[in-house]
């Protein structure tokens, strides 16, 4: 008897998770990945689930929306979460990972699975039969054209940017200092600025931005990954109240908060590389170096990986997708990741898991599933189906995606620290009950640790 099979196109976070989720249900998977035969402008290797922007999967714990989604994914055996937990680096209230180890673990898991066959080639047409399209933000032109024909609607595009990565040995720790906000975990390196230093930095950033190609002015950026030069364009103090805010960071040399501060986050297991937090950029490399080296403590910075700008492609989800992630115009075809109109590593992996599960169910002759509204994944996929399609932009998970909890009688409102742990537990319970009722294997995740205050303030 032949084993039912599905096709998965793309082996990023979404595609890898989709393939392993489907195989877990006993369905054979043909996984297509064009790298390294055909590379993209952002990727550096042929490994699966490569992280090309930040190395963080978001805030942890029961106060964080991403913390709930992480726990939902752990409960159903997510490969991405298993790899993240095994590759984690210290990052305060965030789940940061060592990039290469993270990607290698997922690559090994996919290639070792007896039900998954990997094909190293580009797909130019939509596959027949149940399938998952998870080609990500850099979907190749031929397949993009096929999707545009099918949906009958132009795809939307915006530009994303990665931050520069600095060699630790080149950071001047006589000026920079380790600290977390409000004396919480000292997992970040902070570079303090006085007013004069900040104004010199801002002037250089403005000048560097003027050297970028003219079409930069016409680009549409996602707010969650705004290039530092675009932030600066909005006003002289905008960076200082954004990624360079000094709030809660006491300079040990002065005993006071600085005028502004740049933060660096650990990138690798050994702590030899650190990335500038919130400094995604598309500046020319020479300009990047000049601007970075104006930051106190980074005057001799060695940039081991420059920031890059790249194109992101995604569908207008409310027009073309159901909450199950199935294309309205093509039953049995599911879309996941950034292409489905989400933003973020974790969101890509989670939609990959759901799309892979539903494609496998289609191959088995079963109905597609939609997680409950109270769960974070259910809230996200329902948003994709029901958001305003006019000027649609990709969505991160957040607490506004799930229903509020009732305010007890006699109370006007509940604080975040009161209601979010309740919403977390309600969502996780609903998700696990739903998954178990659908016949999926469920394992309760570990109880989250008390979250440090700095994570709440981000």
Secondary structure, DSSP 4 states (H G I P E B T S, - for coil): -PPPEEEEE--SHHHHHHHHHHHHTT-EEEEE--TTTS--SS--SS-TT---S-SEEEE-STT-HHHHHHHHHHHTT-HHHHHHHHSEE--TTEEEE-HHHHHHHHHHHHHH-TTEEEE-S---SPPSSSEEE--GGG--HHHHHHHHHHHTSPPEEEEEEPEEEEEGGGS-TTT-EE--GGG----EEEEEE-HHHHHHHHHHHHHHHTTS-GGGGG----GGG--HHHHHHT-TTTGGGTTT--TT-EETTTTEE-SEEEEEEE-STTS-EEEEEEEE----HHHHHHHHTTSTT-TT--EEE---EEEEEE--HHHHB-TTSBBTTSTTEEE-GGGGTB-SHHHHHHHHHHHHHHHHHHHTT-------TTSHHHHHHHHHHHS--TT---B---GGGSPPPPPPTT-S---HHHHHHHHHHHHHHHHHHHHHHTT----PPPPPPPPPHHHHH-
